[in-house]
Amino acid sequence: MVLCVLVATFAMVHGVNAARAQEPKQQDSKKQRKKVESDDRLSWAVQNEKQAIAKAREFLGVSAKDAPNVSAKLVTLAGHEDKTPFLHDQLIDRPTWKVVIAKWRLRLESAAPKEKDLYERTFDIFVDPRNGNLLKILSRWPKGIPPIAPRPPADSAEEQMNNAGLEEYHRFPRTKPSINLLQALDVVLKDGGLGSPLATKQILAHYVVWSEMRREPRPVWAITLHGIPPFEAFGGPGVPVDARNHFRHIVDAETGKWLSGHTSPQPITPRPQNTEATDG
């Protein structure tokens, strides 16, 4: 009987001591869980600037040697800083890697020997840190050049694209594109017809799963050339310049085939007064 009591007492004391020994570990574990809950960076696919830059270069299609002026930082886009139709809510109010490639000119394989990029460009490349998805690539409007009417807000763009051809951006693809943006721009130069990437003032690109009337969803590069020399109006005289100084090209991101081109969405606001048209 005494032996049983001693054994029970020893077990109880041992259990208390063991529990006390575990307390610091449990507290540390709780702190770690709270840290992960408040900042999930530990689970991000792209955790630091170096990884973000590598991703951005891969999507754009440039090496460190070809584009050495690069930087990266975490930003949070406000609602007015993005106009991506259908996927707007996935870009705003959350941490996003912004990679800047500055002082750089396009070099496209299909360009004629004397056909050069007219502008020294700065590209802002936005990458989702959680999964490494490309959110958008936007070149900045050239300094000192008067702006044109800006792109419409996301909700207006969605309505216009749907009305024009049942177009939709469904999601950001989970797989890498078979062709990078430079290769897609080369397709636009070679096969697109309207607007040259080497002459446009601003480039906006999205890698998305896209569909339109009579076309099933597929990964594409949706590339808007914003600020091209105005093309001849399809609808005859009287079509405003701001309705024909931009063009959106759709390039199959798996086959590299040019699929279609669109003037939608059209601007709905008056010509802006500032000289930095960098809306996304």
Secondary structure, DSSP 8 states (H G I E B T S, - for coil): -HHHHHHHHHHHHHHHHHHHHHHHHHHHHHHHHHHHHH-GGGG-SS-SHHHHHHHHHHHHT--TTT---EEEEEEEB-GGG---TTTGGGTBSSEEEEEEEEEE----TTS-TT---SS-EEEEEEE-TTT--EEEEEE---TTS--------HHHHHHHHHHHH--EEEE--SS--SS-HHHHHHHIIIII-S--TTT-SEEEEEEEEEEETTEEEEEEEEEEEES------TT-TT--GGGSSEEEEEEETTT--EEEEE--S---S---SSS-----
